[in-house]
Amino acid sequence: MTLLAILLQAVAETGFAQMGAGIGAGIAAIGAGIGIGQIGKGAVESIARQPEAVGDIRSNMIVAAALIEGVAFFAIVVCLLIIFL
């Protein structure tokens, strides 16, 4: 067994695991929304200051947003594993 499976089994035996997983999934989604919003805000401000660098700023913004979304997706999957295992 892997360490994650052992930890999930230990946590899932309590009644608070489902509540904690639901709260954790909500916090992960809210955090990702805030993070992507901050990236968009910074990108718009940067483009307003330097319109000639719009291509570089946009590509960096998309990469950073994708990384944040990936981390949020991973957190939500872990929370769902806690709920259903």
C-alpha positions in Angstrom: 0.0 0.0 0.0 1.1 3.5 -0.7 1.4 6.1 2.0 -1.5 8.1 0.5 -3.8 5.1 0.7 -2.9 4.5 4.3 -3.5 8.1 5.2 -6.8 8.2 3.4 -8.0 5.1 5.2 -7.0 6.5 8.6 -8.8 9.8 8.0 -11.9 8.3 6.4 -12.8 6.4 9.5 -13.8 9.6 11.3 -17.1 11.4 10.6 -15.3 14.7 10.1 -13.4 13.5 7.0 -16.3 14.2 4.6 -16.9 17.7 6.1 -13.2 18.5 5.9 -12.9 17.3 2.4 -15.8 19.4 1.3 -14.3 22.5 2.9 -10.9 21.7 1.4 -12.4 21.4 -2.1 -14.2 24.7 -1.7 -11.1 26.5 -0.4 -9.0 25.0 -3.3 -11.6 26.3 -5.9 -11.8 29.7 -4.2 -8.0 30.0 -4.0 -7.6 29.1 -7.7 -10.2 31.7 -8.6 -8.4 34.4 -6.6 -5.0 33.4 -8.1 -6.2 33.4 -11.7 -7.9 36.8 -11.0 -4.6 38.2 -9.8 -2.8 36.9 -12.8 -5.4 38.5 -15.1 -5.2 41.8 -13.2 -1.4 41.9 -13.5 -1.5 41.0 -17.1 -4.0 43.8 -18.0 -1.9 46.3 -16.0 1.3 45.2 -17.8 -0.3 45.4 -21.2 -1.6 48.9 -20.4 2.0 49.9 -19.5 3.7 48.2 -22.4 1.4 47.4 -25.3 4.2 46.2 -27.5 4.8 43.2 -25.2 1.3 41.9 -25.4 2.3 38.5 -26.9 4.9 37.7 -24.2 2.6 38.8 -21.4 -0.4 36.8 -22.7 1.6 33.6 -23.1 3.1 33.9 -19.6 -0.3 34.6 -18.2 -1.8 31.5 -19.8 1.1 29.2 -18.6 0.7 30.6 -15.0 -3.1 30.2 -15.0 -2.7 26.6 -16.3 -0.3 25.8 -13.5 -2.7 27.2 -10.9 -5.6 25.3 -12.4 -3.6 22.1 -12.3 -2.8 22.5 -8.6 -6.4 23.3 -7.8 -7.6 20.2 -9.8 -5.1 18.0 -7.9 -6.4 19.4 -4.5 -10.0 18.8 -5.5 -9.2 15.2 -6.6 -7.5 14.5 -3.3 -10.6 15.8 -1.4 -12.9 13.7 -3.5 -10.7 10.6 -2.7 -11.2 11.3 1.0 -14.9 11.5 0.5 -15.4 8.3 -1.5 -12.8 6.0 0.0 
